[in-house]
C-alpha cells in the first residue's frame, strides 16, 4: 500500500509544482541602488526592451547630475483629473508639485546614481512612503528611463493611502510602476515646450490614463545662456 501511495505521489508532484508556480506572484528582477525602511530607488529589468531588437534599448547608462535630476523632477506637477461636470461644480483642480522638498533631495541624488549604473535593458523605479499607522501609509511611486534624448516618467501612485490587506500581501512595494487604485490625475511639466505630446487610445481616455506619463525632451530642459543672464 505504501508503495502504491508513493507511486501516486510521484506522479502528482510535477503537477503540484506547476500549480504552485502558476499561483506564485511574479517578481520583477531588480538591483537596489538605495533602500531605507520606508523608501527605495531600484534598477528593474524592463521587459519592453527586446535583446533581438536593438532600437528598443534605453540610453543607459546615462550621466546626469543630481542638480539636473532635481530640476527635472521639480518641474513635474500633478493635477486631479476632473470631468466637465466636476469642473462646472468645483472648477479646475489646483496644480500641485509631484514631490515634496525632502523627496526631491532624496530622489535627485539616488536617481542620478541609478542612471549612471543602469544597463540598456533596465529602468529606474522609486518608492516613497510616509507611514500613518501600522497598516496604512501614504505612497508615491513610479519609474523613469531615458530613450534617445527623451526622458520617460511614469507616476504609478501619487500620495495614495495604501492599506496593507489582512492576508499580508504587499503589492505597493513590489510593483512601483503599477497603480494600487485608479489614478485620476494628470501630469504636467515646466517648461511646457519640453513636453512631447503622445497619442492615446479611447480606452486610456475613458480611464483618465492619458496624462499619467510624461515624455520630456532633455535637449529642451537645459536653461539657455540668455535666460540665465536675464535672471542675474
CORCOR-V429929 format. One record per backbone hydrogen bond with DSSP energy under -1.0 kcal/mol. CO is the residue of the C=O (numbers start at 0). NH is the residue of the N-H. E is the energy in kcal/mol with one decimal. If there is no record, write none. Layout:
BEGIN
co/nh/e
CO/NH/E
CO/NH/E
END
This chain:
BEGIN
co/nh/e
0/4/-2.2
1/5/-2.3
2/6/-2.1
3/7/-2.1
4/8/-2.6
5/9/-2.4
6/10/-1.2
7/11/-1.9
8/12/-2.1
11/15/-2.5
12/16/-2.6
13/17/-2.2
14/18/-2.3
15/19/-2.3
16/20/-2.6
17/21/-2.5
18/22/-1.6
19/23/-1.2
28/44/-2.2
30/42/-2.6
33/40/-2.5
38/35/-2.5
39/126/-2.3
40/32/-2.4
40/33/-2.1
41/124/-2.5
42/30/-2.6
43/122/-2.4
45/48/-1.8
49/52/-2.0
52/55/-2.3
53/56/-2.0
57/59/-1.7
64/68/-2.3
65/69/-2.5
66/70/-2.2
67/71/-2.2
68/72/-2.9
69/73/-2.4
72/75/-1.4
74/189/-1.7
75/97/-2.3
76/187/-2.3
77/95/-3.1
78/185/-3.0
82/86/-2.3
83/87/-2.1
84/88/-2.1
85/89/-3.6
86/90/-1.6
95/77/-3.6
99/103/-2.4
100/104/-2.0
101/105/-1.8
102/106/-3.0
103/107/-2.6
104/108/-1.0
105/109/-1.8
106/110/-3.2
107/111/-1.4
108/112/-1.8
109/113/-2.2
110/114/-2.7
111/115/-1.6
112/116/-1.1
113/117/-1.2
114/61/-2.4
118/121/-2.1
119/57/-2.6
120/45/-2.7
122/43/-2.7
123/143/-2.7
124/41/-2.6
125/141/-1.8
126/39/-2.1
127/139/-2.2
129/137/-2.2
134/163/-2.6
135/131/-2.6
135/132/-1.9
136/161/-3.5
137/129/-2.2
138/159/-2.3
139/127/-2.4
140/155/-1.4
140/156/-1.6
141/125/-2.4
142/153/-3.1
143/123/-2.6
144/151/-3.1
145/58/-2.8
146/149/-2.1
148/217/-2.6
149/146/-3.0
150/215/-2.9
151/144/-1.8
152/213/-3.0
153/142/-2.4
156/140/-1.7
159/138/-2.8
161/136/-1.7
164/167/-1.8
170/174/-2.4
174/177/-1.3
183/80/-2.7
185/78/-2.3
187/76/-2.7
190/193/-1.6
191/194/-1.8
193/216/-3.2
200/204/-1.8
201/205/-2.4
202/206/-1.8
203/208/-3.1
204/207/-1.1
210/186/-2.3
211/154/-1.7
213/152/-2.9
214/195/-3.1
215/150/-2.9
216/219/-1.8
217/220/-1.1
223/227/-2.1
224/228/-2.3
225/229/-2.1
226/230/-1.3
228/231/-1.1
END
